[in-house]
């Protein structure tokens, strides 16, 4: 499986038991969706390696307790700590309306109510308190908070996101 065909679900953060169970922090708004998964890909040496799951269940809010088939000791579990976990993008449920996955909107044009087309989304910065669209506007980077208040329409057919940004926000980057 190639990384471009997958999405990062989260990361294995610690061991849970002496039997090889681990805890993964998953980045999702719907953690219960992943409670009964059968496999994951772990990123090992920049390659995605499939690992089959004996058992998994939610552990607190966005943590998943996982028992992999071939991981049966603390020593084996230690080797996969801090590994990123992935699933194929075709396993994601389809979203409709103004909901979207971050990987899905890369390349979409951004049309502002007052400014017209301001550029294309080249990335999403989710390392801040508020996730941001990273937009290339003729070589200028524009950052727009991803919030329902600003997004008026997501047009998948045209690959466009329509927004109504607060007065002055776009001018901060273009002046």
Buried (B, 14 or more C-beta within 10 A) or exposed (E): EEBEEBBBBBBBBEBBEEEBBBBBBBBEEEBEEBEEBEEBBBBEEEEBBEBEBBEBEBBEEBBBBBBBEEBBEBEBBBEBEEBBBBBBEEEBEEEEEEEBBBEBBBEBBBBBEEBEEBBBBEBBEEEEEEEBBBBBBEEEEBBBBBEEEBBBEBEBEEBBBBBBBEEEBBEEBEE
